[in-house]
Amino acid sequence: MHEFTLHIPTKFVFGNGVFQRAGKEIRKKAEKVLIVCSSGSVIRLGYLDALLNQLETSGIRADVFDKVMPNPRVSMVDAGGRLAKNLHVDAVIGFGGGSAMDAAKGVAIVAKNDTSIWDYCAGQKTTHQSLPVICIPTLSATGSEGNAFGVVTHDETLDKSGFVCYGARPVLSVIDPELTLSVPRDYLLDGAVDIITHATEAYFSSRYEGELNDKISLAITESVVKMLDRLLNNPADAEARAAFAWASTLALIGINEAGREGPHTIHVIEHALSGMFDISHGRGLALVFPHYLEMFREQIGEKLVPFGQIFNPAANGPEEGIAAFGEWLRRIGRNLTFKDFGIPSDAVPALAESVLRTAGNRHHQVSAPVPMEKATIEKLYRMCL
């Protein structure tokens, strides 16, 4: 391990039923807020009305920006940021899944810096200035409720890129697993893949030793696999849903990566897919992940065995580890190819170029166990055909 600084200022209020305390908790942080959400499930299920009632009871003035869509666009985030600034709000609430929480972070940054969120993507600029962000997740997947990261898609180029602002790390996250009870089965499966990817990307890509960190990554993965089985058998399993929700937060909170940071190349490769073709992020990860493991099998072989044994205890070598993971993806309906999304093979060069525009270094490479140039990125995409 190398030296590190880990600062997690987020207050987590976690547990079944804690949503009923959201208004009182938010009142400790703000008096005027902008709620960033979609116009879909949080409204249809009555969650937004319930939150607005709590905020009113707690003496908090609230406005709603319900323009969030999957794979949030820069123009939407910028519009929300201008609204937040004009309303002079004290904080921005991300209410929903990862898209809503990421959009809320972007809105909070734009409101404070009076610029476009795209200015802080693809390593162009950095900022620590942001309005306070509060998160209330209704989906267990991205871990946005516990970190300083967000992802947006450019409206014109369809490049999808991440941004980081430690000022936008949530000051408060109210995590009530009961809010995820209505999540469709497909989203539950996509969330499981996303959490496992978050937990293990640095495990596979880091140059540094981190025995405890490795065990944390593998423990999160094992818990997700077990809890997913329970939830597929009984969606109302409250304990399994709570463990699944907490795994989502822990996977990208920074604890398991502290001292052995590594690139999140699988996410980088996937972002081009969901940006250009607007596919589900979790399904895009399921598409890329097993081929990434195969491409770098020689470099990460020793780590593939304990990883694979989570999915099949009899997996005794790197190839068997990859096969065990692939079989698990097949079992949950996530063994995917480009054809499943209607992605043409001739899109490969454009996808690779998007990756290099958003995540490439000055050598036109993307960090991985072995640095990836355009030809290597294209090779990985072709493995997905």
N, C-alpha and C positions, 0 to 999 in steps of 0.2 A: 504494500500500500504506500501511496505517497501522501504528503500532507494535504489537508483540506480544511475548508471552512464550511460548516453547515449551519444555516440559520433558517428555522421554520417558524415564522411569526404567526402562522394561521392558528386561530382558535377553532378546534373541531368540536362540534356538538353532535354526538353520534348515538343512534339507537332507534329502535322501533317506536314510533309515536312522537319523536322529538320535533317534528314539523310543527306541532301545536305550540311549541315555544319559540318559533322563529321570530314572531313580532317582538317579543320581549328581548331576545338576543340582539336583533338588528337595532333596536332602540338604543342600545349601549354604544353603537358605532355611528349612527346617522339619524338625522331628523327629516331629510328629504332625499328620496332615492329615485332612480330610474331602473325599472325592471326590464331586462333584456331577455326575450323568450321567443318562441315560435307562435304561430297562430293555430297550432294543432292540438296535441294531446294535453298540454297543461291547461288549455282553455276548455277543451271537450270534457275532460275528467273533473273539472271544477277546482283544480289545484290553484289556478291563478286567482279566482274569486276568493278562495279560502285565504290565500296569502294577503290579498288586498284588505280583506276584513280584519285580519290580524294587525296589519300595519296601521289601519285607521284606529283600531282600538288602542294601539300603543302610541298614538299621537304622531305617527310618521306620515308625511305627505309623499305620495307615490304617483309616478307617471309610468306608462307602459310603452315599450318599443317592441312590438311583436312581429318583427320582420325577418327573424332568423330562419334560414333554410339550411339543410345539410350542406356541408362543404361551404361555409359562409364566404360570401364575396366581399371584396375590398369596399365596393361602393356602399354596400349595406352597413358595414362597420363604420365607415367614415360618416355616413348620414346619422347614425346613432350617436357618434361622438359629438357632432355638431349640436344635436338635440340636447345631449347631456350638458354641454357647455352653456347653451342658451337658457336651460332650465335652472342652472346654478345648483345642481344636486350635490349632496355630500358624498354619495357613494353610488356604485352601479351594482345591481344584483343580476347574476347569471342564473336563470331558473330554467332547468331542463337538462338536456344531454350535453355532450362535449361541445357541440356546435354553439349552443347558447352560452355556455361558460367561456369558451374561447372568444366568442363575439363580445361578451361583456368586458373581457380584459382589453380587447382592442378598442372598444368604445371608451373605456376609462383612460386609455393612453391617448387617444385622439383628442378627447375633451381637455386634457391637461396640456398637451403639446401643440394643439392647433395645427395639425398637419395630417397627412394620410398615414394610415397604419402600414401601407406598403413601404413607406420610407424606412421602417424598422424590420423589414423582412430581407431574407437572403444576405444577411450580414452587412447591409448598407449603412445603417446607423444604430446606435444604442441609446437608450434612455432609462433613467430610473424614476422618471416622473409619471405618475398615474393617479387618478382618483382612486380611493379605496374600493376594492372589489369584494363582494360577498357572493358566495356560491351556494345554491341549493340544487344538488343533482337529483334527477329523476331517472337516471340510467347509470349503471355501473359499467364503466368501460375505459374512459380516457384518463381518469385521474386528474382532470383539470381543477378539481376542487382543492388540490393540495400542492400545486406547483405554479411556477411563474411563466409557463409556456402557453402559446396559442398558435393556431394555424389558420391561414386565410388563403383564398384563391383569387388571383388577379382576374378581373372581369374580361379583359381582352385577350391576353396571352394564354390564360387558363393555367399559368404556372401556380403551383400551390407551395407555399413556403411558411416556415415557422418564424415566430418572433419570440423574444424573451425580454421580460421587464420585471425585475425583482420588486419594483414598486406595485406591480399588478398582481403579485402573489396574494391570494385572498386573505383578508384580515379575519374573516369568519366563514366557516363552511358548516351548514346544517345538513347533516347526512342522515336521512331517515330511510332505511331500506324498504319501508312500507310503500314509499312513493314509487318503487320499481315493480310493484306487484302487477301492474298493467302492461309492463314491457312485453311486446310480442316475442315469440320464441326465436325468430330470426335475429332480433336485436340482442337477445340474451347470448346466443351463440357468437355473434360478432364481437360482443363485449368480452367474452371469454378469451377469444384470440387476441384482442387488443391488450388485455391485461397481461397475458402470458408474454406477448412481445415486449411490452414495457419492462417486465421483470427480468427478461433474459438477454436483451440486446447487448448491454454492457458486459454481461456474463460471458458472451461469446466474443465480443470485440475488444475488450480492454487488454492493454499491454501489461497491466499491473496485477500483482498477486492480491488476492482478497478472499481468504478462506471463509471468513464469516459472511462477507457479502455474497459469496457464491451460495452459501447455505440459505441465506435469506431469499435469494432469487429462486432457488429450487423449491423452497418451502411455499412461497407464494404460488408458484406454478402448480405444485401438488394440491394445494388447497383449492385453487380454482377448478382443477379437473374433478376433484371429489365433490365440491359443492355444485358444480354444473350437473353432474349425474343426479344428485339429489333433487335439484330444481327441475330437471327434465321429468323426473318421476313424480314430483309433487311441487308445483309452482308456489304453493302456499307455505312451504317449509321456511318458517321465520328465521330459524337459526342459520340455515344454509344461505338465505338471502342476505343476512347481516354479514356473515363471513365473506361472502362474495363481494359485497359493497366495500368492506374494509380492505380487501385485497386490491381492489381497484385503486383506492387511495394510496396504499403503501407502495404499489408497484412503481409509481413515478414521483414519489414525494422527495426522493434524494437520498434516503437512508442506505438503500442497497447499492448505490453507485458511489457513495462517498469514499474517496481514496482509491478508486479503481475505475474512474470514468472511462467510457468508451463510446465510440460513435454509434448512433442509432440509424445504421444504414438501411435496414429493412423499411423503416418509416420513410426515409428519404426516397427510396425506390418506389414505395407505394404512393406517396403524395402525388407524383406525376400522373399515376393512373386515375386516382379519384379526382384530381384537378381537371384533367383533360376529358375524362369520360363520366364524371359525376357518379362513380360507383360507391357503395358502402365502404368506408375505411376499413372496418374489420374484415370484410370479405377480400379486400385488396391485400391486406396483410396475410391472410390465409393463402392467397395465391402465391405470394412472393416468398414467404418464410421457408418452406421446405426446400426450395431450390437454392436459396441463399445458403442453407446449411450444407447442401450437396456441393455447391461451388467452393466453399471454404472448408470442406471436410478435412483436408490434410492439415490445415492450420489449427482447427478447433477440435480435433478428434477426441482428445481425452475428456473434453467437457460434454461431448455428445452422449457418453455412456450414462452418467447419472441423470441427465436430462431425459434420455429415451426410456430409462427404467421407470420414470413416473407414469408413462403411458403403457409400458409393458415390462414388468419386472424381469422378464427373461432376456431382455435386450443386453447383449454382452459385448458389443463392439460399436464403433462409429456408424457403420452402415445399418446395423440393426437398430441403433438409436434413431436415425433418420426415418427408417421404415416404421418404427413404432409411432412416431409423431405423425407420419403420413397416414397411417391406419386410423389413428384417432381423428384426424381431420376428415377422413372418409366416413367414419362412423357418425360424426355429427353433421355430415352434409356440407363440409367445407373443403373438399378436395377439388379445387377449381382450376380452370384454364381460361385463356383469353376468350375462347368460344362461348363460355358461359356468360360473358358480358358483352359479346358482340364486338370485341376489340379486334380490328384487322391486323394482320402481321406487318403490313407496311407502315403501321404507326410506331414501330420500334425505334427508328432513328429520332423521330420527334420527341418521343418519351425520354430517350437518353439525353437529348439536348436540353430538355426542360430540367432534368435532374442536375445537369452541370450548371445551368443558369442559376438555379436556386440554392445549390449546395456544393458546387465545385470550388476548389481552391485555385490559387494562381497558377498551379501546374495543370489545371483542367482535370483534376482528379477528385474523387469522393473517398473519404476515409472509410476503411474497412480492414479486416484482418490482413489483406493485401490491398493497397490503394487501387481503386477502380477507375480506369480511363473509359472513354466513350465505348470502345470496342467491348470491354468487359461488362459494362452496364447493358449494352445491347445483347450480349450473350446471355445474361441473366434473364432479361425479358423473353428471349427466344426459348429459354427453358420452360417458360410459362405458357407457351403456345398450345 
